[in-house]
Amino acid sequence: MAKYNIIPEGPAELAQMVDHTLLKPEATTADVDALIDEAAKLGVWSVCVSPTFVSHAAKYARGRVKICTVVGFPSGKVVSAIKAAEAARAVADGAEEVDMVIDVGMAKEHDYAAVTADIQAVRDAIPGTLLKVIIESAALTDDEITEVSKCCEAAKADFVKTSTGFHTSGGATPHAIALMSKAVGGRLGVKASGGVRTLADAKAVIAAGATRLGLSGTASVLAGYDANDDAESAYDQADGPAY
């Protein structure tokens, strides 16, 4: 797990913090193959693909890169037992990491016991598999972000993650990352996903506490090192990410 607040010195180090992501509904098998080939070339940590592609991705990757997938995605409005079954099937198909989505409505109602139980159901279904929990931080208040992050720890998840990238409220922000990081205190990882599009954006969320990044435009972000990219982050120009 990457250390908190340590900015990678070069593209190789940053790449090892990246889940190279393709979750578009219209994605094809050929798109997944291209994603994996690019991931192997860039030296990223993993590829994150939809559950229907996990089996193929695991076979095509042949160990070149880890396979990550999503559960209850993108709404989180799925019965916990179904999320658990989906996670177990994904691991059986070859997923090495799972990113699940909470029921955000439960968090908005402050039913944190239900949030914890939802996460716990998935955790229990895939013991030993790295579990990240997507909380849709942009849809939550500061207090809700803090409490839900604590739920993730209580349910023995490995990471708390900002966003699906599909929610209309937006994606990751340094402010949300800082709240999540403070809540879990280095005991869990923190993944920033949604709206991280430049090297400056990546550095901003890492400085705030992110230890993993979910990126679809990974090559462009890494190229910022070669370009000596000192441009302002989108977070310096607006309240949230360029979405």
VOPAGU-2260 file (C-alpha; in pm, 1 decimal, decimal comma):
REM VOPAGU-2260
SITE   aa  ch    i         X         Y         Z
SITE  MET   A    0       0,0       0,0       0,0
SITE  ALA   A    1     133,5     343,3     -91,0
SITE  LYS   A    2     224,9     579,0     190,7
SITE  TYR   A    3      -0,6     873,2     265,8
SITE  ASN   A    4      92,7    1214,1     122,8
SITE  ILE   A    5     406,2    1091,7     -58,6
SITE  ILE   A    6     406,8    1235,0    -412,7
SITE  PRO   A    7     557,9     984,7    -659,2
SITE  GLU   A    8     882,7    1110,1    -809,0
SITE  GLY   A    9     816,7     972,4   -1155,9
SITE  PRO   A   10     566,9     796,4   -1382,2
SITE  ALA   A   11     672,2     444,2   -1283,4
SITE  GLU   A   12     600,4     513,2    -916,7
SITE  LEU   A   13     267,9     681,4    -990,9
SITE  ALA   A   14     164,0     399,5   -1223,9
SITE  GLN   A   15     186,1     156,0    -933,3
SITE  MET   A   16     -90,1     354,2    -760,8
SITE  VAL   A   17    -329,5     328,5   -1056,8
SITE  ASP   A   18    -631,6     112,2   -1128,6
SITE  HIS   A   19    -652,1     160,2   -1507,3
SITE  THR   A   20   -1026,8     170,7   -1559,3
SITE  LEU   A   21   -1284,1      88,8   -1827,4
SITE  LEU   A   22   -1643,3      73,4   -1704,9
SITE  LYS   A   23   -1834,7     221,9   -1997,1
SITE  PRO   A   24   -2153,9      26,8   -2073,6
SITE  GLU   A   25   -2063,9      11,6   -2443,0
SITE  ALA   A   26   -1717,6    -137,9   -2384,8
SITE  THR   A   27   -1629,3    -442,3   -2594,4
SITE  THR   A   28   -1393,6    -734,8   -2549,0
SITE  ALA   A   29   -1153,7    -567,6   -2790,5
SITE  ASP   A   30   -1160,4    -255,4   -2571,7
SITE  VAL   A   31   -1072,5    -464,6   -2266,3
SITE  ASP   A   32    -784,2    -628,8   -2451,7
SITE  ALA   A   33    -651,3    -286,1   -2550,1
SITE  LEU   A   34    -689,6    -167,2   -2190,8
SITE  ILE   A   35    -486,8    -461,1   -2059,9
SITE  ASP   A   36    -214,4    -418,7   -2321,4
SITE  GLU   A   37    -185,3     -49,2   -2236,4
SITE  ALA   A   38    -187,8    -127,2   -1863,8
SITE  ALA   A   39      99,3    -373,1   -1901,7
SITE  LYS   A   40     295,4    -118,3   -2106,1
SITE  LEU   A   41     237,4     158,7   -1851,3
SITE  GLY   A   42     314,8     -62,7   -1552,0
SITE  VAL   A   43      -2,3      12,9   -1357,1
SITE  TRP   A   44    -122,0    -177,2   -1051,6
SITE  SER   A   45    -443,9    -316,4   -1197,7
SITE  VAL   A   46    -715,6    -287,7   -1457,6
SITE  CYS   A   47   -1071,4    -231,8   -1339,4
SITE  VAL   A   48   -1337,6    -379,5   -1567,8
SITE  SER   A   49   -1705,6    -468,2   -1549,9
SITE  PRO   A   50   -1795,8    -808,9   -1399,5
SITE  THR   A   51   -1891,6    -956,2   -1736,7
SITE  PHE   A   52   -1532,6    -909,4   -1854,3
SITE  VAL   A   53   -1349,9   -1050,6   -1551,9
SITE  SER   A   54   -1307,9   -1406,4   -1675,4
SITE  HIS   A   55   -1184,5   -1296,2   -2016,7
SITE  ALA   A   56    -960,4   -1026,2   -1867,7
SITE  ALA   A   57    -795,4   -1270,1   -1626,7
SITE  LYS   A   58    -717,5   -1509,7   -1910,8
SITE  TYR   A   59    -598,9   -1238,7   -2149,9
SITE  ALA   A   60    -382,4   -1061,6   -1890,6
SITE  ARG   A   61    -194,2   -1383,1   -1808,0
SITE  GLY   A   62     -59,7   -1230,8   -1487,8
SITE  ARG   A   63      71,8    -914,5   -1652,8
SITE  VAL   A   64    -155,3    -696,1   -1439,0
SITE  LYS   A   65    -400,9    -749,7   -1154,3
SITE  ILE   A   66    -773,1    -771,9   -1229,8
SITE  CYS   A   67   -1018,5    -552,3   -1040,1
SITE  THR   A   68   -1395,5    -529,1   -1083,8
SITE  VAL   A   69   -1702,9    -355,5    -940,9
SITE  VAL   A   70   -2004,4    -477,8    -744,4
SITE  GLY   A   71   -2345,3    -314,8    -706,6
SITE  PHE   A   72   -2227,7     -68,1    -967,2
SITE  PRO   A   73   -2302,6     213,4   -1018,8
SITE  SER   A   74   -2608,4     286,0    -802,5
SITE  GLY   A   75   -2541,0      66,1    -498,6
SITE  LYS   A   76   -2915,6       5,7    -481,4
SITE  VAL   A   77   -2873,6    -370,8    -478,0
SITE  VAL   A   78   -2968,9    -614,1    -201,5
SITE  SER   A   79   -2662,1    -697,8       7,0
SITE  ALA   A   80   -2692,5   -1071,3     -60,3
SITE  ILE   A   81   -2683,3   -1002,2    -434,2
SITE  LYS   A   82   -2375,2    -782,1    -396,4
SITE  ALA   A   83   -2211,9   -1061,5    -198,3
SITE  ALA   A   84   -2297,1   -1320,9    -463,0
SITE  GLU   A   85   -2173,3   -1091,4    -739,1
SITE  ALA   A   86   -1845,7   -1041,7    -553,8
SITE  ALA   A   87   -1798,4   -1414,3    -495,1
SITE  ARG   A   88   -1863,4   -1488,7    -862,0
SITE  ALA   A   89   -1617,2   -1219,4    -967,5
SITE  VAL   A   90   -1343,4   -1367,1    -749,7
SITE  ALA   A   91   -1418,6   -1714,9    -884,3
SITE  ASP   A   92   -1383,1   -1570,2   -1234,7
SITE  GLY   A   93   -1041,4   -1427,0   -1154,0
SITE  ALA   A   94   -1088,8   -1087,2    -986,3
SITE  GLU   A   95    -813,8   -1006,4    -738,3
SITE  GLU   A   96    -970,2    -683,5    -610,5
SITE  VAL   A   97   -1334,8    -577,8    -576,2
SITE  ASP   A   98   -1478,2    -225,3    -559,0
SITE  MET   A   99   -1830,8    -230,7    -415,0
SITE  VAL   A  100   -2081,6      55,7    -402,5
SITE  ILE   A  101   -2269,2     133,2     -83,2
SITE  ASP   A  102   -2638,2     220,7     -74,2
SITE  VAL   A  103   -2587,8     597,1     -53,4
SITE  GLY   A  104   -2945,2     644,4      66,4
SITE  MET   A  105   -2862,1     451,5     382,9
SITE  ALA   A  106   -2577,6     695,4     447,5
SITE  LYS   A  107   -2802,0     995,2     383,7
SITE  GLU   A  108   -3049,0     851,8     637,0
SITE  HIS   A  109   -2757,7     808,4     880,2
SITE  ASP   A  110   -2833,9     439,0     914,0
SITE  TYR   A  111   -2469,7     354,3     961,8
SITE  ALA   A  112   -2543,1      12,2    1105,2
SITE  ALA   A  113   -2707,8     -77,2     773,9
SITE  VAL   A  114   -2414,2      66,1     578,1
SITE  THR   A  115   -2172,3    -143,9     782,3
SITE  ALA   A  116   -2384,2    -457,0     739,1
SITE  ASP   A  117   -2396,6    -404,6     361,7
SITE  ILE   A  118   -2017,8    -384,4     343,1
SITE  GLN   A  119   -1977,9    -675,8     583,7
SITE  ALA   A  120   -2191,5    -898,6     361,8
SITE  VAL   A  121   -1949,4    -850,0      74,2
SITE  ARG   A  122   -1644,9    -877,6     299,5
SITE  ASP   A  123   -1765,8   -1211,9     432,1
SITE  ALA   A  124   -1826,2   -1341,3      78,3
SITE  ILE   A  125   -1469,4   -1276,7     -37,1
SITE  PRO   A  126   -1232,5   -1331,1     256,3
SITE  GLY   A  127    -873,7   -1263,8     160,8
SITE  THR   A  128    -963,4   -1055,3    -145,0
SITE  LEU   A  129    -882,7    -684,6    -136,8
SITE  LEU   A  130   -1208,2    -489,4     -94,1
SITE  LYS   A  131   -1260,0    -121,3    -173,1
SITE  VAL   A  132   -1580,8      59,6     -81,3
SITE  ILE   A  133   -1722,2     334,5    -304,2
SITE  ILE   A  134   -1908,8     589,3     -93,0
SITE  GLU   A  135   -1999,0     859,8    -353,8
SITE  SER   A  136   -1834,6    1127,3    -141,5
SITE  ALA   A  137   -1966,4    1412,4    -356,9
SITE  ALA   A  138   -2321,7    1319,1    -255,6
SITE  LEU   A  139   -2239,1    1319,8     118,3
SITE  THR   A  140   -2182,7    1587,7     380,0
SITE  ASP   A  141   -1850,2    1608,9     560,5
SITE  ASP   A  142   -1991,6    1431,4     864,9
SITE  GLU   A  143   -2142,9    1158,4     647,0
SITE  ILE   A  144   -1810,5    1103,6     468,5
SITE  THR   A  145   -1639,8    1061,4     804,6
SITE  GLU   A  146   -1899,5     823,6     944,5
SITE  VAL   A  147   -1920,5     608,0     631,7
SITE  SER   A  148   -1541,7     583,9     621,3
SITE  LYS   A  149   -1557,2     451,1     976,6
SITE  CYS   A  150   -1818,2     196,4     861,4
SITE  CYS   A  151   -1569,5      70,8     602,5
SITE  GLU   A  152   -1312,1      11,8     872,2
SITE  ALA   A  153   -1565,2    -152,7    1103,9
SITE  ALA   A  154   -1659,0    -397,5     828,2
SITE  LYS   A  155   -1290,2    -476,0     765,8
SITE  ALA   A  156   -1269,6    -334,9     414,3
SITE  ASP   A  157    -923,7    -254,5     282,2
SITE  PHE   A  158    -993,5      78,9     110,9
SITE  VAL   A  159   -1249,2     356,5     112,0
SITE  LYS   A  160   -1306,7     505,3    -234,1
SITE  THR   A  161   -1461,0     835,4    -337,1
SITE  SER   A  162   -1674,4     774,4    -641,9
SITE  THR   A  163   -1810,7     561,7    -922,4
SITE  GLY   A  164   -1744,9     839,3   -1173,0
SITE  PHE   A  165   -2107,5     809,2   -1282,8
SITE  HIS   A  166   -2283,3    1015,4   -1013,1
SITE  THR   A  167   -2412,2    1358,9   -1114,8
SITE  SER   A  168   -2277,3    1514,2    -793,0
SITE  GLY   A  169   -1920,4    1468,5    -915,3
SITE  GLY   A  170   -1609,2    1274,8    -830,1
SITE  ALA   A  171   -1303,9    1296,6    -606,8
SITE  THR   A  172   -1187,4    1617,3    -439,0
SITE  PRO   A  173    -887,6    1677,9    -212,9
SITE  HIS   A  174   -1127,6    1790,1      60,2
SITE  ALA   A  175   -1317,4    1461,1      58,0
SITE  ILE   A  176    -994,4    1261,6      39,0
SITE  ALA   A  177    -859,2    1446,6     342,3
SITE  LEU   A  178   -1172,4    1366,0     542,1
SITE  MET   A  179   -1157,4     999,1     444,6
SITE  SER   A  180    -786,4     980,0     520,9
SITE  LYS   A  181    -834,0    1134,2     863,9
SITE  ALA   A  182   -1122,6     898,6     945,4
SITE  VAL   A  183    -928,5     580,8     867,3
SITE  GLY   A  184    -593,5     707,8     994,2
SITE  GLY   A  185    -370,2     503,7     767,0
SITE  ARG   A  186    -536,2     177,3     866,3
SITE  LEU   A  187    -718,0     158,8     530,0
SITE  GLY   A  188    -615,9     279,2     188,9
SITE  VAL   A  189    -795,3     571,5      23,2
SITE  LYS   A  190    -881,6     562,1    -346,5
SITE  ALA   A  191    -956,2     874,5    -549,8
SITE  SER   A  192   -1171,5     814,1    -854,1
SITE  GLY   A  193   -1370,9    1042,1   -1081,2
SITE  GLY   A  194   -1236,8    1364,3   -1230,7
SITE  VAL   A  195    -862,4    1300,4   -1185,1
SITE  ARG   A  196    -751,1    1392,9   -1535,5
SITE  THR   A  197    -407,5    1558,2   -1509,8
SITE  LEU   A  198     -83,7    1504,4   -1322,0
SITE  ALA   A  199    -166,4    1814,7   -1117,0
SITE  ASP   A  200    -502,7    1660,1   -1020,8
SITE  ALA   A  201    -329,4    1337,3    -921,8
SITE  LYS   A  202     -72,0    1518,3    -709,0
SITE  ALA   A  203    -348,2    1717,5    -537,7
SITE  VAL   A  204    -545,0    1412,1    -425,6
SITE  ILE   A  205    -229,6    1223,3    -326,3
SITE  ALA   A  206    -118,4    1519,1    -114,9
SITE  ALA   A  207    -459,9    1503,4      53,6
SITE  GLY   A  208    -415,7    1135,3     138,2
SITE  ALA   A  209    -503,3     919,1    -163,0
SITE  THR   A  210    -304,5     595,4    -186,2
SITE  ARG   A  211    -472,4     460,3    -500,9
SITE  LEU   A  212    -611,0     632,3    -810,6
SITE  GLY   A  213    -886,3     517,3   -1044,8
SITE  LEU   A  214    -800,0     657,9   -1387,2
SITE  SER   A  215    -932,3     607,0   -1737,8
SITE  GLY   A  216    -684,6     849,0   -1897,7
SITE  THR   A  217    -378,1     702,3   -1728,4
SITE  ALA   A  218    -133,7     760,0   -2014,8
SITE  SER   A  219    -219,3    1129,5   -2027,7
SITE  VAL   A  220    -170,5    1171,2   -1653,2
SITE  LEU   A  221     164,7     991,1   -1655,5
SITE  ALA   A  222     277,8    1195,4   -1956,1
SITE  GLY   A  223     259,9    1501,2   -1732,7
SITE  TYR   A  224     598,7    1407,9   -1591,8
SITE  ASP   A  225     759,9    1426,4   -1936,1
SITE  ALA   A  226     584,7    1755,9   -2002,7
SITE  ASN   A  227     703,8    1898,1   -1669,8
SITE  ASP   A  228     339,2    1964,3   -1601,4
SITE  ASP   A  229     313,9    2238,8   -1342,3
SITE  ALA   A  230     -32,8    2340,2   -1454,3
SITE  GLU   A  231    -294,4    2414,9   -1193,5
SITE  SER   A  232    -510,4    2129,6   -1083,0
SITE  ALA   A  233    -877,5    2152,6   -1169,7
SITE  TYR   A  234    -930,9    2155,1    -793,5
SITE  ASP   A  235    -753,5    2491,9    -772,9
SITE  GLN   A  236    -993,0    2637,2   -1027,4
SITE  ALA   A  237   -1329,9    2510,4    -910,3
SITE  ASP   A  238   -1510,3    2356,2    -618,2
SITE  GLY   A  239   -1474,1    2004,9    -758,5
SITE  PRO   A  240   -1311,9    1803,9   -1035,7
SITE  ALA   A  241   -1350,1    1881,4   -1404,0
SITE  TYR   A  242   -1634,6    1640,4   -1461,5
